[in-house]
Amino acid sequence: MASTPLKDARVEFRVTADQKQTIEAAAAIQGRTVTDFSADVLVERAQEVIQTERQLRIEASRFDTFSRLMDEPPRAIGELRELMTRKPVFVD
């Protein structure tokens, strides 16, 4: 059986009486403690916020332009070709 990570940190916040009743009711429906229910909901929402922030957002027209450029054959750049065939100056 896998061990549960030690819960060694606290999060405290105040809510209205109505919010508390709603949270308690939802936890009871799922047969969970308020702490367990609240922690899971908070972590799930936090992960959604983080994921949304990390997503690349781009206008559709700009993405279409980007996609079109990526689908084009590569251009030959003489200077880059010369650089890649040049003898390295660093010695292993």
Sequence and secondary structure as in RCSB ss.txt:
>XXXX:A:sequence
MASTPLKDARVEFRVTADQKQTIEAAAAIQGRTVTDFSADVLVERAQEVIQTERQLRIEASRFDTFSRLMDEPPR
AIGELRELMTRKPVFVD
>XXXX:A:secstr
                HHHHHHHHHHHHHTT  HHHHHHHHHHHHHHHHHHHHHS    HHHHHHHHHHHHS   
  HHHHHHHHS  SS  
